[in-house]
């Protein structure tokens, strides 16, 4: 049965009042909140109907009404008004997520150093996403006629925001239409696809709005590209100087420079829990005379961790694999159950 507009308004008041007070809501309260436009007697009749239809419940005869699960469902699906995050809330979310990313970087640094110390070869630790990061939702918060705050939630639940200043004045009342366009055509796609979709939108917008759209897309593209970058930490590069294979200063310098300046080119296997790349099997020229062993583990949140070792082709593969497996299992436990890594003297 389709509810009348009056019943829907009354149900909305009951739900929001009960959420706020945790107390059953009576007809007088509803009448006051609706500005006296409906009499208490009429409201009581509507409350009785809503209760009979299963949208409201009455704890006892003399009490007011409270929402039923069915009432909450209708409220969530049809009556609930969308709330926007305040700037302070957005900044608080960003700070919280930044702290988590900083914590991840500290952990990667620790595990990289631990791997290098355990195997006595250079090591690296990385966090990589299994899928590319896209925009999940956009919002625009008006500041004044020539500036607004763009808020972008990404597919990995991070929130990005920035103040944008426009060269042309934009009516704040036009922002909701631009938000609808952004959420309809610029979410769930790569940064490159976002840029490709910009030009076809020109014919739908005034010059002022298209300029703002261009700024939002440029910001979103840059933010997605930055979010998609892998976090890579290297450690123990000086271990190479202790190995007979790298006593030649030029050879050691080439590999050490690669570990310092070309970390993005280190092997990042996608599917195997453990992978061995021996000599010429490595794509990078700097690794042609070396071997790489990489273990992977699950971080959660669409992310996986990698621990790799770079050493001579004569490395003790069994010992390296065992130690990397132990580190990877410890990290997986840490991220999965928040357990601490085992101490070095524990088996």
Secondary structure, DSSP 4 states (H G I P E B T S, - for coil): -PPPHHHHHHHHHHHHHHHHH-S-B-HHHHHHHTTT-S-HHHHHHHHHHHHHTTSEE-SSTTS-BEE-HHHHHHIIIIIPPP-PPPHHHHHHHHHHHHHHHHHHHHHHHHHHHHHHHHHSSEEEEEEEESS---EEEEEEEEEETTEEEEEEEETTS-EEEEEEE-SS---GGGHHHHHHHHHHHSSSS-HHHHHHHHHHTGGGS-HHHHHHHHHHHHHHHHHHHHHTSPEEEEE-GGGGGGSGGG-SHHHHHHHHHHHHH-GGGS---SS-SEEEEEGGGSSSGGGTTEEEEEEEEEEETTEEEEEEEEEETTS-HHHHHHHHHHHHHHHHHHHHH-PPPPPTT--
